């Protein structure tokens, strides 16, 4: 054996010794974690970590620089801290690690998440009984079961139409009874969740409130399903954690809704993150819908956006329909009239990936 082979052989021996030592340290870290948990002590102790690093650097005789040694040991400390966490408890309730099977959210006889496409249509805002009833009648004729309409409207400007509030909820309730439609509407105040359960079949938490944590917790205590929209600049991780807030309070009937995020692009109202759909389907067990109206803000893009959403695996599509968008009190430019809606619905239900 030549000199190089001898040196390499010694390196191999040291690698195995280091491996044994690192794993032994890991086992000790796990035991320390169990003791701390029993004592109710927080696992991470920055003061002790700093003391250990200082002692290690004092004993360092090279050839590695102190900064290199500190970096190596910080990684060991970090890995040891991760070992102290229970992998089972670390998995989110909404994750597939906790619940491998798809969650089905039952609404008006439809199981959202069952592999079939489901649709939610209706006006941006509830403006009158006649307006909502006209849309509801049109949906009923097509055999549809889910109607949306905003009673509370968080708006960018405080001077824009803010919705009819409770009166809007009452209109939705009346229409739902007359046309056998489940109604979905947004609630913005945690104190209104209990009242909303009286009027709504599904409670929506809109994009601007995705991280309104008190609202999420209140929704988690509701008995009705929750449709949670992705925040205007939220990452997928933040979106998933928002759903976790709801589920951690006991309500597992959650529908996620991708509605586009804000980017530098101005061609559309928002940028539809279409790949968020399969990511959310892989990472969570919750059904995922796509709001093509708010993501594009353009009537001419609704059909291709809806087709793309269904083709990539979305459990459903949401879009806005108004009897006369020209006189709508909010978002008039992006809502379809009834004739446009007929064309839209015929197009998206005629595609091969839409199964009855």
C-alpha positions as CSV (number, residue, x, y, z in Angstrom):
1,X,0.0,0.0,0.0
2,X,1.5,3.3,-1.1
3,X,1.5,6.5,1.0
4,X,-1.6,8.0,-0.7
5,X,-3.6,4.8,-0.2
6,X,-2.6,4.7,3.5
7,X,-3.7,8.3,4.0
8,X,-7.0,7.6,2.2
9,X,-7.5,4.5,4.3
10,X,-7.1,6.6,7.5
11,X,-9.5,9.1,6.2
12,X,-12.1,6.3,5.6
13,X,-11.5,5.1,9.2
14,X,-12.0,8.6,10.6
15,X,-15.2,9.0,8.5
16,X,-16.7,6.0,10.2
17,X,-15.5,7.2,13.6
18,X,-17.1,10.6,13.0
19,X,-20.3,8.9,11.8
20,X,-20.5,6.9,15.0
21,X,-19.8,10.0,17.2
22,X,-22.3,12.1,15.3
23,X,-25.0,9.5,15.6
24,X,-24.2,9.0,19.3
25,X,-24.6,12.7,19.8
26,X,-27.9,12.6,18.0
27,X,-29.2,9.9,20.3
28,X,-28.2,12.0,23.3
29,X,-29.9,15.0,21.8
30,X,-33.1,12.9,21.4
31,X,-32.9,11.9,25.0
32,X,-32.3,15.5,26.1
33,X,-35.4,16.5,24.1
34,X,-37.5,13.9,25.9
35,X,-36.3,15.1,29.3
36,X,-37.0,18.8,28.4
37,X,-40.5,17.9,27.2
38,X,-41.2,16.1,30.5
39,X,-39.9,19.2,32.4
40,X,-41.8,21.6,30.1
41,X,-38.6,23.2,29.0
42,X,-38.2,24.9,25.6
43,X,-36.0,22.7,23.4
44,X,-33.8,25.5,21.9
45,X,-31.3,27.0,24.4
46,X,-29.4,29.8,22.6
47,X,-27.3,30.6,25.7
48,X,-26.0,27.0,26.0
49,X,-25.4,26.8,22.3
50,X,-23.2,29.9,22.4
51,X,-21.3,28.5,25.4
52,X,-20.6,25.3,23.5
53,X,-19.4,27.1,20.4
54,X,-17.1,29.3,22.4
55,X,-15.5,26.3,24.2
56,X,-15.1,24.5,20.9
57,X,-13.4,27.4,19.3
58,X,-11.1,27.9,22.3
59,X,-10.0,24.3,21.9
60,X,-9.6,24.5,18.1
61,X,-5.9,24.1,17.1
62,X,-6.5,24.1,13.4
63,X,-6.0,23.7,10.5
64,X,-9.6,24.7,10.2
65,X,-10.4,28.4,10.9
66,X,-12.7,29.1,13.9
67,X,-15.4,30.3,11.5
68,X,-15.3,27.0,9.6
69,X,-15.5,25.0,12.9
70,X,-18.4,27.2,14.1
71,X,-20.3,26.7,10.9
72,X,-19.8,22.9,11.0
73,X,-21.0,22.6,14.6
74,X,-23.9,25.0,14.1
75,X,-25.2,22.5,11.4
76,X,-24.7,19.7,13.9
77,X,-26.6,21.6,16.6
78,X,-29.4,22.4,14.1
79,X,-29.7,18.8,13.0
80,X,-29.8,17.7,16.7
81,X,-32.6,20.1,17.4
82,X,-34.6,18.7,14.6
83,X,-34.1,15.2,16.0
84,X,-35.7,16.4,19.2
85,X,-39.0,17.1,17.4
86,X,-41.5,14.3,17.0
87,X,-41.9,13.7,13.2
88,X,-45.5,12.6,13.6
89,X,-46.5,15.7,15.6
90,X,-44.5,17.9,13.2
91,X,-46.7,17.0,10.3
92,X,-49.5,19.5,9.7
93,X,-53.1,18.3,10.1
94,X,-53.8,19.4,6.5
95,X,-50.8,17.4,5.1
96,X,-50.9,14.1,3.4
97,X,-48.5,12.7,6.0
98,X,-51.3,13.0,8.5
99,X,-54.2,12.0,6.2
100,X,-53.2,10.3,3.0
101,X,-56.7,10.0,1.6
102,X,-58.5,12.9,-0.1
103,X,-60.8,14.9,2.1
104,X,-64.3,15.2,0.6
105,X,-66.3,18.3,1.4
106,X,-70.0,17.7,1.1
107,X,-72.1,20.6,0.0
108,X,-75.6,20.3,-1.3
109,X,-75.2,16.7,-2.3
110,X,-71.9,17.2,-4.0
111,X,-68.6,15.8,-2.7
112,X,-66.0,18.3,-3.6
113,X,-62.7,16.5,-3.9
114,X,-64.2,13.3,-5.4
115,X,-62.3,13.6,-8.7
116,X,-65.2,15.2,-10.5
117,X,-65.4,18.9,-11.5
118,X,-67.6,21.2,-9.4
119,X,-68.6,24.7,-10.2
120,X,-69.3,27.9,-8.2
121,X,-70.9,30.8,-10.0
122,X,-72.7,34.0,-9.1
123,X,-72.3,37.7,-8.9
124,X,-69.4,39.5,-7.4
125,X,-71.7,41.3,-4.9
126,X,-75.2,40.8,-3.8
127,X,-77.0,43.9,-5.0
128,X,-80.7,42.9,-4.8
129,X,-83.0,39.9,-4.6
130,X,-83.9,40.2,-8.2
131,X,-80.3,40.3,-9.4
132,X,-79.3,37.2,-7.4
133,X,-82.5,35.3,-8.2
134,X,-82.0,35.8,-11.9
135,X,-78.5,34.3,-11.8
136,X,-79.8,31.5,-9.5
137,X,-82.6,30.6,-11.9
138,X,-80.0,30.3,-14.7
139,X,-77.8,28.1,-12.6
140,X,-80.6,25.8,-11.6
141,X,-81.6,25.3,-15.2
142,X,-78.1,23.9,-15.9
143,X,-78.4,21.5,-12.9
144,X,-75.8,23.5,-10.9
145,X,-75.8,23.4,-7.1
146,X,-73.5,26.1,-5.8
147,X,-74.1,29.9,-5.9
148,X,-71.6,32.6,-4.8
149,X,-72.3,36.2,-3.9
150,X,-70.6,38.8,-1.8
151,X,-72.5,40.3,1.2
152,X,-69.4,41.8,2.8
153,X,-66.9,43.3,0.3
154,X,-63.4,44.3,1.4
155,X,-62.4,46.9,-1.1
156,X,-59.2,48.7,-1.8
157,X,-60.9,52.1,-1.6
158,X,-63.1,52.9,1.5
159,X,-65.5,54.7,-0.9
160,X,-66.3,51.7,-3.1
161,X,-69.4,49.6,-2.5
162,X,-68.8,47.5,0.6
163,X,-71.7,45.1,0.2
164,X,-75.2,44.9,1.8
165,X,-74.0,43.0,4.9
166,X,-76.6,41.1,6.8
167,X,-79.3,42.1,4.3
168,X,-77.1,40.4,1.6
169,X,-76.9,37.2,3.6
170,X,-80.7,37.2,4.0
171,X,-81.1,37.5,0.2
172,X,-78.7,34.6,-0.3
173,X,-80.6,32.5,2.2
174,X,-84.0,33.3,0.5
175,X,-82.6,32.5,-2.9
176,X,-81.0,29.3,-1.7
177,X,-84.3,28.0,-0.5
178,X,-86.2,28.9,-3.6
179,X,-83.7,27.4,-6.1
180,X,-82.2,24.6,-4.0
181,X,-78.7,26.1,-4.3
182,X,-76.0,26.1,-1.6
183,X,-74.7,29.6,-1.1
184,X,-71.1,30.7,-0.5
185,X,-70.2,34.2,0.8
186,X,-67.3,35.9,2.5
187,X,-67.2,36.8,6.1
188,X,-64.6,39.4,7.3
189,X,-65.2,39.7,11.0
190,X,-64.6,36.8,13.5
191,X,-67.6,38.0,15.5
192,X,-69.9,37.3,12.4
193,X,-68.9,33.7,11.9
194,X,-71.7,32.4,14.2
195,X,-74.3,34.6,12.5
196,X,-73.1,33.5,9.1
197,X,-73.8,29.8,9.9
198,X,-77.5,30.7,10.0
199,X,-77.5,32.0,6.4
200,X,-74.6,30.3,4.5
201,X,-73.8,26.8,3.4
202,X,-70.1,27.6,2.9
203,X,-68.2,30.4,4.6
204,X,-65.6,32.1,2.4
205,X,-62.4,33.7,3.8
206,X,-61.1,36.0,1.1
207,X,-57.6,36.7,-0.1
208,X,-57.3,39.9,2.0
209,X,-58.1,37.9,5.1
210,X,-56.1,34.8,4.5
211,X,-53.8,35.7,7.4
212,X,-56.4,37.3,9.6
213,X,-55.6,34.7,12.3
214,X,-58.5,35.5,14.6
215,X,-60.9,35.0,11.7
216,X,-59.2,31.7,10.8
217,X,-59.5,30.5,14.4
218,X,-63.2,31.5,14.5
219,X,-63.8,29.7,11.2
220,X,-62.1,26.7,12.7
221,X,-64.8,26.5,15.3
222,X,-67.6,26.8,12.8
223,X,-69.8,23.9,11.8
224,X,-70.0,24.9,8.1
225,X,-67.3,24.2,5.4
226,X,-64.8,26.9,4.7
227,X,-63.6,28.1,1.3
228,X,-60.2,29.6,1.9
229,X,-58.7,31.8,-0.8
230,X,-55.0,32.3,-1.3
231,X,-53.7,35.7,-0.2
232,X,-52.7,38.3,-2.8
233,X,-49.0,37.8,-2.2
234,X,-49.0,34.6,-0.1
235,X,-46.6,31.8,-0.7
236,X,-48.0,28.3,-0.9
237,X,-46.5,27.5,2.5
238,X,-48.3,30.5,4.0
239,X,-51.5,29.4,2.3
240,X,-51.2,25.9,3.7
241,X,-50.5,27.2,7.2
242,X,-53.6,29.4,7.0
243,X,-55.6,26.3,6.4
244,X,-53.8,24.7,9.3
245,X,-55.1,27.5,11.6
246,X,-58.7,26.5,10.7
247,X,-58.2,22.7,11.0
248,X,-56.3,23.0,14.3
249,X,-59.5,24.4,15.8
250,X,-61.5,21.4,14.7
251,X,-63.0,22.2,11.3
252,X,-61.6,19.9,8.7
253,X,-64.1,20.8,5.9
254,X,-61.8,23.2,4.0
255,X,-61.7,24.0,0.3
256,X,-58.6,25.7,-0.9
257,X,-59.0,28.3,-3.7
258,X,-56.2,29.5,-5.9
259,X,-57.1,33.0,-7.2
260,X,-53.9,34.4,-8.5
261,X,-51.1,36.3,-6.8
262,X,-49.7,39.8,-7.3
263,X,-46.6,39.9,-9.5
264,X,-45.0,42.5,-11.8
265,X,-47.2,41.4,-14.7
266,X,-49.9,43.8,-15.6
267,X,-51.6,42.0,-18.5
268,X,-54.0,40.3,-16.0
269,X,-55.5,41.5,-12.7
270,X,-53.3,38.9,-10.9
271,X,-51.1,36.1,-12.1
272,X,-52.8,32.7,-12.0
273,X,-50.3,30.3,-10.3
274,X,-51.6,27.3,-12.1
275,X,-48.9,24.9,-10.8
276,X,-50.1,25.7,-7.2
277,X,-53.0,23.3,-7.9
278,X,-50.9,20.1,-8.2
279,X,-48.6,21.2,-5.4
280,X,-51.5,21.8,-3.1
281,X,-53.0,18.4,-4.1
282,X,-49.7,16.7,-3.4
283,X,-48.9,18.5,-0.1
284,X,-52.4,18.5,1.4
285,X,-55.5,16.2,1.4
286,X,-57.9,19.1,0.8
287,X,-59.9,19.9,-2.4
288,X,-58.6,22.7,-4.5
289,X,-60.6,25.1,-6.7
290,X,-59.5,27.9,-9.0
291,X,-61.2,31.3,-9.2
292,X,-60.6,32.3,-12.8
293,X,-62.4,35.6,-12.5
294,X,-60.1,37.2,-9.9
295,X,-57.0,35.6,-11.2
296,X,-57.3,37.0,-14.7
297,X,-59.7,39.9,-14.3
298,X,-60.5,39.4,-18.0
299,X,-63.6,37.9,-19.5
300,X,-61.7,36.9,-22.7
301,X,-59.4,34.7,-20.6
302,X,-62.0,32.9,-18.5
303,X,-62.4,29.9,-20.8
304,X,-58.8,29.0,-21.3
305,X,-58.0,29.6,-17.6
306,X,-60.9,27.3,-16.5
307,X,-59.8,24.6,-19.0
308,X,-56.2,24.9,-17.7
309,X,-57.4,24.6,-14.1
310,X,-59.4,21.5,-14.7
311,X,-56.8,19.9,-16.9
312,X,-54.1,20.3,-14.2
313,X,-56.3,18.6,-11.6
314,X,-58.4,21.3,-9.9
315,X,-61.5,20.0,-8.1
316,X,-63.6,22.9,-9.4
317,X,-63.8,26.3,-10.9
318,X,-65.3,29.6,-9.5
319,X,-66.3,32.5,-11.8
320,X,-68.5,35.6,-11.5
321,X,-71.8,36.0,-13.4
322,X,-74.1,39.0,-13.4
323,X,-77.3,39.7,-15.2
324,X,-76.0,43.1,-16.4
325,X,-72.3,43.6,-15.6
326,X,-72.4,47.1,-17.1
327,X,-74.3,48.4,-14.1
328,X,-72.7,46.1,-11.5
329,X,-71.7,47.9,-8.3
330,X,-68.3,46.1,-8.2
331,X,-65.9,44.5,-10.7
332,X,-68.1,45.2,-13.7
333,X,-65.3,44.6,-16.2
334,X,-64.6,41.0,-15.2
335,X,-68.1,39.5,-14.7
336,X,-69.9,37.5,-17.4
337,X,-73.4,38.3,-18.5
338,X,-75.8,35.3,-18.8
339,X,-75.2,34.8,-22.5
340,X,-71.4,34.9,-22.1
341,X,-71.8,32.5,-19.2
342,X,-73.8,30.0,-21.4
343,X,-70.9,30.0,-23.9
344,X,-68.3,29.7,-21.1
345,X,-70.1,26.8,-19.4
346,X,-70.7,24.9,-22.7
347,X,-67.0,25.3,-23.6
348,X,-65.5,24.0,-20.3
349,X,-68.0,21.1,-19.9
350,X,-67.4,20.0,-23.4
351,X,-63.7,19.2,-22.9
352,X,-62.6,15.6,-22.6
353,X,-61.1,16.0,-19.0
354,X,-64.5,17.1,-17.5
355,X,-66.2,13.9,-16.3
356,X,-69.9,13.8,-15.4
